[in-house]
């Protein structure tokens, strides 16, 4: 039985210099579990982000534990 792959695009900015980014691809699965012909490793920005994690990081805004701030996201797969 194959698991459904969950893929998101996030928009936000880097905390160190406020440089914005758009459409960075993140996936729910960890690196070793993710295998999808549509996306190759160098297209994926971050592994292991669930939708709940992303929503929480948006709520935390600048005070999250990441080097960047997620402002919004969309599910693409």
Secondary structure, DSSP 8 states (H G I E B T S, - for coil): ------EEEEEEEETTT--EEEEEEEESS-GGG---TT--GGGEEEES--HHHHHHHHHHGGGSSSSEEEEEEEE--
